[in-house]
Amino acid sequence: MARYRIDSSRPASRLAAAALAAGALVLTIAGCSPAASPTSTPAASTSTSTPTGTSTPRPTGTSTSAPVDGQCDTASLSGSIQPGGGGAAGSVEVTLVLTNNGATECALQGWPGVSFVGDGNGTQLGAAADFDRSTPHPTVTLQPGGTAQAPLKIVQALNYSASDCNPKQADGFRVYPPGSTASLFVKDADVTACQSNSMSLLTVGALVPGA
């Protein structure tokens, strides 16, 4: 009977060759594939509520403009309430006047922040004044002794129910000159505030040159 010799080396050689070919194919495909794009993180947007030229944020609702060149120092200003243009039914309009008591000229621009204060210690009563943005707001230069003025509308507290308003006699007003974080007190004992923060009795216009 004829005997056949099985050559075990041939299958092994074929398997090795196939493995090498498969590896070469993988390397070729990898070399042809485009590189994965690195994941990019969008740059975080930054914002600030501090206007250019100020070192600290102004109190909310107290001013609408950054300090101007030659800004008046609040310590050099005094305020008063003068008669105004009358008023509509249930309200009165007076004039808020700021006077430069310094030795040099200075400037103001924009809307002053105004609120009622009371209790003999400057406690704010109710909401701060709304701004009448329909009024002109030029830069006002105050010579020593010069003035700037703004119309101040005061709605009568008696227009509202006592339960909604919680009325209280005020001592006067806290006033922030535009662009300033410091305030001054303007005495006026003839005004009544609503202690409720939901009631806005005050509306102030922009400063203009004094009469």
Secondary structure, DSSP 8 states (H G I E B T S, - for coil): -------THHHHHHHHHHHHHHHHHHHHHHHHS---------------SS-TT-SS---TTSBSS---TTB--GGGEEEEEEEEEE--TTEEEEEEEEEE-SSS-EEEES-BEEEEEETTTTEEES---EE-TTS---EEEE-TT-EEEEEEEEE-GGGS-HHHH-EEE--EEEEE-TT-S--EEEE-TT-EEE--TT---EEE---EE--
